[in-house]
């Protein structure tokens, strides 16, 4: 199950730098996780300082 970045995202980039498969890119108002690339490892959620990432 892929992860999703919620509205609490502050666009710090910590998640994108942590993703081992490059599934996260910067969006207009927050970072976005590509569910087709995400391997559901949870590294991004563990790294997010504002807990904006959760399983979909």
C-alpha positions in Angstrom: 0.0 0.0 0.0 1.5 3.3 -1.1 1.9 6.3 1.2 0.3 9.8 0.8 1.5 13.2 1.8 -1.2 15.3 3.5 -1.9 19.0 3.8 0.4 19.3 6.8 3.4 19.1 4.5 5.8 22.0 4.9 7.8 21.2 1.7 11.0 20.6 3.7 12.2 17.9 1.3 13.2 15.4 3.9 11.0 12.7 2.5 12.2 13.1 -1.1 15.8 12.9 0.1 15.0 9.7 2.1 13.0 7.8 -0.6 15.2 4.9 -1.8 13.3 4.6 -5.1 12.8 8.3 -6.0 9.0 8.1 -5.8 8.6 11.6 -4.2 8.7 14.9 -6.2 7.9 18.4 -5.3 4.4 19.5 -6.1 2.8 22.9 -6.2 1.8 23.1 -2.5 3.4 19.9 -1.1 5.5 17.0 -2.1 3.8 14.1 -4.0 4.3 10.4 -3.8 3.9 8.4 -7.1 1.9 5.3 -6.0 3.2 3.3 -9.0 6.8 3.8 -7.8 6.3 3.7 -4.0 7.5 0.4 -2.5 5.7 1.1 0.8 8.9 1.0 2.9 7.8 3.8 5.2 11.1 5.6 5.2 9.4 8.9 4.2 6.9 8.7 7.0 9.6 8.0 9.5 11.6 11.1 8.3 8.7 13.6 8.1 9.1 16.2 10.9 5.5 17.2 10.8 4.0 13.7 10.4 2.3 14.6 7.2 2.8 11.2 5.6 0.5 8.2 6.1 -0.5 5.0 4.4 -3.2 5.3 1.8 
